[in-house]
Amino acid sequence: MTRPVYVLTSATTFSGGEDVAYTLQALGRAELVGETTGGGAHPTERHPVTAHITVTVPTARTINAVTGTNWEGVGVRPDRAVAADKALETAYQEAAIRRLA
């Protein structure tokens, strides 16, 4: 399929949403528009230590088959960095320009 795909991201995009964005970007299948994501690539488990303290421990490491890396701690960087509240408008404008070209 050759139609353009845009994925909108924000600083609150996290975990599974980041995986979709990162993978589509790495495959060259989508253009990311918005903000750098939160940076949560590794699955974790919570372990209560006391009634008021919980420790979160990574239980696995996500490795992308295309890049051999992941976005843990750094987030997924968009191709077109704009404020999250402008991402939809920006992607829409870019799609319209691409359609006219």
Sine and cosine of phi, psi and omega as CSV:
sin_phi,cos_phi,sin_psi,cos_psi,sin_omega,cos_omega
0.00,0.00,0.67,-0.74,-0.08,-1.00
-0.92,-0.40,0.07,1.00,0.00,-1.00
-0.94,0.34,0.60,-0.80,0.01,-1.00
-0.93,0.35,0.60,-0.80,0.04,-1.00
-0.83,-0.55,0.73,-0.68,0.05,-1.00
-0.88,-0.47,0.73,-0.68,0.07,-1.00
-0.91,-0.42,0.82,-0.57,-0.01,-1.00
-1.00,-0.04,0.72,-0.69,-0.03,-1.00
-0.78,-0.62,0.34,-0.94,0.10,-1.00
-0.58,-0.81,0.07,-1.00,0.04,-1.00
-0.91,0.41,-0.31,0.95,0.01,-1.00
-0.99,-0.11,-0.04,1.00,0.13,-0.99
-0.92,0.40,0.78,-0.63,-0.16,-0.99
-0.52,-0.85,0.47,-0.88,0.19,-0.98
0.86,0.51,-0.93,-0.38,-0.07,-1.00
-0.88,0.48,-0.61,0.80,0.05,-1.00
-0.90,0.44,-0.60,0.80,0.05,-1.00
-0.92,0.38,-0.63,0.78,0.01,-1.00
-0.86,0.50,-0.72,0.70,0.02,-1.00
-0.88,0.47,-0.75,0.66,-0.02,-1.00
-0.88,0.47,-0.73,0.68,-0.04,-1.00
-0.89,0.46,-0.70,0.71,-0.04,-1.00
-0.92,0.40,-0.72,0.69,0.02,-1.00
-0.90,0.44,-0.60,0.80,0.05,-1.00
-0.92,0.39,-0.71,0.71,-0.02,-1.00
-0.90,0.44,-0.55,0.84,0.02,-1.00
-0.99,0.16,-0.09,1.00,-0.04,-1.00
0.95,0.32,0.37,0.93,-0.08,-1.00
-1.00,-0.10,-0.30,0.95,-0.03,-1.00
-0.61,-0.79,0.44,-0.90,0.14,-0.99
-0.97,-0.25,0.79,-0.61,0.01,-1.00
-1.00,-0.01,0.75,-0.66,-0.02,-1.00
-0.79,-0.62,0.81,-0.59,0.04,-1.00
0.65,-0.76,-0.67,-0.74,-0.07,-1.00
-0.95,-0.31,0.34,-0.94,0.11,-0.99
-0.89,0.45,0.69,-0.72,-0.07,-1.00
-0.97,0.24,0.05,-1.00,-0.14,-0.99
-0.94,0.35,-0.43,0.90,0.07,-1.00
1.00,-0.03,0.59,0.81,0.00,-1.00
-0.93,-0.37,1.00,-0.01,-0.05,-1.00
-0.99,-0.13,-0.49,0.87,-0.13,-0.99
-1.00,-0.07,0.77,-0.64,0.10,-1.00
-0.90,0.44,0.57,-0.82,-0.02,-1.00
-0.74,-0.67,0.30,-0.96,0.15,-0.99
-0.80,-0.60,0.58,-0.82,0.03,-1.00
-0.99,-0.12,0.68,-0.73,0.01,-1.00
-0.79,-0.61,0.91,-0.43,0.03,-1.00
-0.93,0.37,0.73,-0.68,0.04,-1.00
-0.98,-0.18,-0.72,0.70,0.10,-0.99
-0.68,-0.73,-0.09,-1.00,0.02,-1.00
-0.90,0.43,-0.37,0.93,-0.08,-1.00
-0.86,-0.51,0.01,1.00,-0.04,-1.00
-0.79,-0.62,0.77,-0.64,0.07,-1.00
-0.80,-0.60,0.68,-0.73,0.05,-1.00
-0.96,-0.26,0.74,-0.68,0.06,-1.00
-0.97,-0.23,0.83,-0.56,-0.09,-1.00
-0.86,-0.52,0.78,-0.62,0.08,-1.00
-0.89,0.47,0.67,-0.74,-0.02,-1.00
-0.92,-0.39,-0.14,0.99,0.00,-1.00
-0.34,-0.94,0.14,-0.99,0.04,-1.00
-0.78,-0.63,0.82,-0.57,0.05,-1.00
-0.99,0.16,0.79,-0.61,0.07,-1.00
-0.79,-0.61,0.86,-0.52,0.00,-1.00
-0.97,0.26,0.73,-0.68,-0.05,-1.00
-0.91,0.41,-0.44,0.90,-0.02,-1.00
-0.99,0.11,-0.74,0.68,-0.12,-0.99
-1.00,-0.09,-0.38,0.93,-0.07,-1.00
0.96,0.28,0.16,0.99,-0.02,-1.00
-0.75,-0.67,-0.22,-0.97,0.09,-1.00
-0.46,-0.89,-0.20,-0.98,-0.11,-0.99
-0.91,-0.41,0.23,0.97,-0.04,-1.00
-0.84,0.54,0.82,-0.58,0.07,-1.00
0.98,0.22,-0.26,0.97,-0.03,-1.00
-0.89,-0.46,-0.34,0.94,-0.02,-1.00
0.98,0.19,0.09,-1.00,0.04,-1.00
-0.98,-0.18,0.83,-0.56,-0.01,-1.00
-1.00,0.09,0.76,-0.66,0.02,-1.00
-0.95,0.30,0.40,-0.92,0.11,-0.99
-0.95,0.32,-0.54,0.84,0.00,-1.00
-0.80,-0.59,0.98,-0.19,-0.05,-1.00
-0.99,0.16,0.89,-0.47,0.10,-1.00
-0.57,-0.82,0.29,-0.96,0.08,-1.00
-0.86,0.51,0.58,-0.81,-0.05,-1.00
-0.82,0.57,-0.61,0.79,-0.02,-1.00
-0.96,0.30,-0.11,0.99,0.06,-1.00
-0.94,-0.34,-0.03,1.00,-0.11,-0.99
-0.90,0.44,-0.72,0.69,-0.02,-1.00
-0.89,0.45,-0.73,0.69,0.00,-1.00
-0.88,0.48,-0.67,0.74,0.00,-1.00
-0.90,0.43,-0.73,0.69,0.01,-1.00
-0.89,0.46,-0.65,0.76,0.01,-1.00
-0.89,0.46,-0.70,0.72,0.01,-1.00
-0.90,0.43,-0.67,0.74,0.01,-1.00
-0.91,0.42,-0.61,0.79,0.05,-1.00
-0.90,0.43,-0.65,0.76,0.00,-1.00
-0.91,0.41,-0.67,0.74,0.01,-1.00
-0.91,0.42,-0.68,0.73,0.01,-1.00
-0.89,0.46,-0.62,0.78,0.00,-1.00
-0.92,0.40,-0.56,0.83,-0.02,-1.00
-0.98,0.19,-0.36,0.93,-0.05,-1.00
-0.95,0.31,0.00,0.00,0.00,0.00
